[in-house]
Amino acid sequence: MTSSVPQRAIVWPGLPLPRAFYHRDPRIVAPQLLNKVLVSADGRSGRIVEVEAYCGAIDPAAHSYRGKTARNAVMFGPPGFMYVYFTYGMHWCCNAVCGDDGEGAGVLIRALEPLTGLAQMRRARPRARRDSDLCSGPGRLTQALGISGIQNGIDLVAAQAGFTIVDDGFAPPRKPPGRTRIGISRAADLLWRWYVADNEHVSKR
């Protein structure tokens, strides 16, 4: 017997980004992701305010630099999927796979400005003293939104597992600041990190 209870519809604040958006060089995609919204079907969402590009075989700092492994296999798949990895034995980081299928490129989402579901985020991150601490870093935002290895390989375009990135009409900055990436030892001089200037939720300016 099937249940007659209606299922709650998933309502996004805008349109999910199409596959073609991600099917480009991550250095182009990354700054264009600024001010887009990462959303979950459970009501939590945040505006993307800081990102880093990783460029596969030409980027010694990329997980995919030395080729495909079991850990980074999602990076070599089609664009528009979520690559999630565990780092420092402490936290998860989420990325949007970019470029051509097999290229191994992606964009790390480093920080969000929380928009909805803040009560849930606070419960997920009880040590956060201020709301600006909820998602101001790649490990913080995954914890706040409930992203873990379970989401590795989900399709952001299809909103698989209830996660997607949408455009709600808020344009990216025309000239976002470009800085060096954080927490890497190789290719550390490349200015492949972009953020929304003067936004208090950015992890590091």
N, C-alpha and C positions, 0 to 999 in steps of 0.2 A: 504493500500500500504506500503510495507516495504522499508526501506532506502537502497540505493545501496552504501552508504558511508562505506568503510571498517573500522572495529573497530581496534583500536591500540592494538597490541599484547603485552601481559605482558612478559617482558624478565627479568628473574632473573639473578643475577651474579653467580649463582651456583644452586645446586639441593636442593629443600626443604627437611628438615630433615624428616625422616620417623616416623611413629607412634611408632615403636619399640625404637627409640632414647629416647622418653619421658616416655616409659613404664618401668621406673626404679626408684630407690630411688632418691629423689631430691638432696640428698647430693652427688650423683654420677653425675646426670645430670648437676647440677649447674656449676661446674668447666669445664665440657665438653662443655658448651654453650659459654664459653669465646672464642672470635675471630670468632664466627659465626656471621651472618649478618641478622639483622632484616630489612625487606624491605617492602615498600608499592608500590602498582601499580602506584602511581602517580609520582614515580621517587625518592622519599626520601628513604634513607637507612643509616644505621649506624652499625658499628662493635660493638658487645657486649663486654664491658670491665669490667663490675662489676655486680655481681649477689648475691642473697641470697636464701638459701634453707629454706622452711617451710614444716614441716613434720606431719601435721595432728594431730591425736589424741595423739601423743607422744610429741607434741610441744606446750607448753602453749602460745607461741607468734603467732601461726598460727590462721588465721580467722576461720579455720575449727575445732579448738580444742574442742569446746563444741558441735559439731555436725552440721548437715545440716540446713541451713536457706535459706530464699528467697535470701538474699544478697550473700551468698557464694556457692550457689547450683552448679555453674559451676565447682568449685574445686572438687566436688564429681562425676563429669562426667568422660568420657573417657580421657585418656592422649592425649596431643597434641592440646588442645584447649586453647584459651586465656581467662584468668580471669582478668577482669578490675574492679577496685573499686575506690570510691571517698574517699579521706582522708583529715582530718583537715579542712573540708569545703572549700578546696582550689584547690586541683588538683587530677588528675587521676593517678593510678599506674597500670602497666600491668604485668601479670605473665603468665608463661607457665605451664599448669596443667601437673603433673607428676604422676608416680606410677600406682597403680591398679585403675580400675574403682571403685569409692566409697571410696577411701582412703582419699581424701581431702588434697592432697599434691601438692606443686608447687614450682616454682622458680620465684622470683621477679627479673625483669630486672632493675638494678639500674642505669646503665650508658652506653652510646654509644659513639663511636668515629664517628662523622659524615663522610659519604663517598660521597653521592650524594644528590642532591636536597637542597644544603645549602641555596640557595636564598629563597626557600620556607620556610625553617626552620627559617631563619632570620626574615621573615615576620610574622611567627607564634609566634616568641619570640623577639619582638622588643627591649626589655630591656636587652637582652644579649649583654654584652660589647665586648666579644671575641667569636670566634667560639668554643673555649674550654668550654664555658658556655652554649652552645646550648642544650646539652644532658647529662650534668654531674649531674644527679640526676633523680630519678624515675618520679617526676612530670614534670621536664624539658623535658625529652625525649618524654613523651606522648604528651605534648603540641607541641613540635617541629615536631612530625610525624603526628599530628592530630588524636591521639587515645583518645577516650572517652568512655562513657558507651555504646555507640552504638556498639562498637566492643566486648563487653562482650559476651563470648560464641561462638565466631567465631572459625572455625577450621583452625589452622595454617598449618596443613599438606596438606589440600586441597586448601590453599591460599584463603580461604573464605573472602569476602569483600576486597580482594586485599592485605592482610597482610600475611606474612609467615616468617620463619626463614630458611636461607639457609647456606649450607656449600660451600664456594668458594675455598676450598683447603688450607686455612690458619689454621694450626693446633693450638689447644689450648696450653697454656703454660704447660710445663712438671710439674712444681711445683709452681702453683700460690699461692701467700700469702693467708693465711686464717686468718680472723679477726672476731671480734664480729659484730653482726648485728646492724643496726642503727635505732634509733627511737622506740625502744621497751623497756618495763619495766620488762617483764617476760622472763625467759630463756635467759637473756642478756649476760650470760657468754659463750654461745656456739659459737664456731668458725665456723659459717656456712655462712660467707660472703667471697667471693673470688673475686680477681680482677687481672688485667694485671699490673704487676709491672712497674713503671716508665712511665705509660701512663697518660698524662696530662688531660684526659677526665674523669678519675675516680673521683667520688664525694667526697670520703674521704679515705685517706690511713691509 
